[in-house]
Amino acid sequence: MTENAPRAAEGAAARPARRLDARLLVGLLLVIASVAAVVGIVGAADEGEELLVAPSDLVAGQELTAADLEVRRVSLGVEAHGYAGPADVPEEGVVISRALAAGELVPLSALGDARGPVATTIVVSLSTPLGATVRAGDALDLWSSPAIEGGRFGAPSVIASGAQLVRTVAAEGIVAAEEGGRVELLVPRRDVARILHALANGDALAAVPVSLAIGG
């Protein structure tokens, strides 16, 4: 009897300790669950994408920079790809191509090149090929030698200064292979009439780099 008494006392002391351990475990699980829930909410909020919103009514032709537009985080999924984000507006700004209401998301299709009012692109056929070092984005002077009688050409002159090479156009057919190639140029609108006149007259055109590229 006396030997069993200490053992009974030890068992009685151990039972409260087990209850305490159980409560502690439940408490820890509740804390972990609450932290996981908060993390899940924050993660769901971070899934949104930053898109541009019209801060007020905008009219077609209005020139804006990214600072003129509001940025909001919106969750649209795949549909968000049709709308503009801060990175879609270049430093020089854009021109709004259609009216937008205040608070409306800005579609990519509503953003126009800020150079549009003063510049445009045009495709021309050259009588001599471009140099091997000329690349898209290079500045070129477009020269024209006016066609005269007997298949001859007059003295050349610059009809578009500082044009920018957009791309070279792939040659198609036998006639195209005999030419110096076709290129798309970004030119000032003031030069368009002279370029079109040269094309209609059959003048010989040549594009000369404004500066000489070093290396290949």
Stockholm file with secondary structure:
# STOCKHOLM 1.0

chainA/1-216         MTENAPRAAEGAAARPARRLDARLLVGLLLVIASVAAVVGIVGAADEGEELLVAPSDLVAGQELTAADLEVRRVSLGVEAHGYAGPADVPEEGVVISRALAAGELVPLSALGDARGPVATTIVVSLSTPLGATVRAGDALDLWSSPAIEGGRFGAPSVIASGAQLVRTVAAEGIVAAEEGGRVELLVPRRDVARILHALANGDALAAVPVSLAIGG
#=GR chainA/1-216 SS CTTHHHHHHHHHHHHHHHHHHHHHHHHHHHHHHHHHHHHHHHHHHHTSEEEEECSSCBCTTCEECGGGSEEEEECCGGGGGGBCCGGGSCTTCEEECSCBCTTCBCBGGGEEETTTTTEEEEEEEESSCCCTTCCTTCEEEEEEECBCGGGCBCCCEEEEEEEEEEEEECCCHHHHHHSSEEEEEEEEGGGHHHHHHHHHHTCEEEEEESSCCCCC
#=GC SS_cons         CTTHHHHHHHHHHHHHHHHHHHHHHHHHHHHHHHHHHHHHHHHHHHTSEEEEECSSCBCTTCEECGGGSEEEEECCGGGGGGBCCGGGSCTTCEEECSCBCTTCBCBGGGEEETTTTTEEEEEEEESSCCCTTCCTTCEEEEEEECBCGGGCBCCCEEEEEEEEEEEEECCCHHHHHHSSEEEEEEEEGGGHHHHHHHHHHTCEEEEEESSCCCCC
//
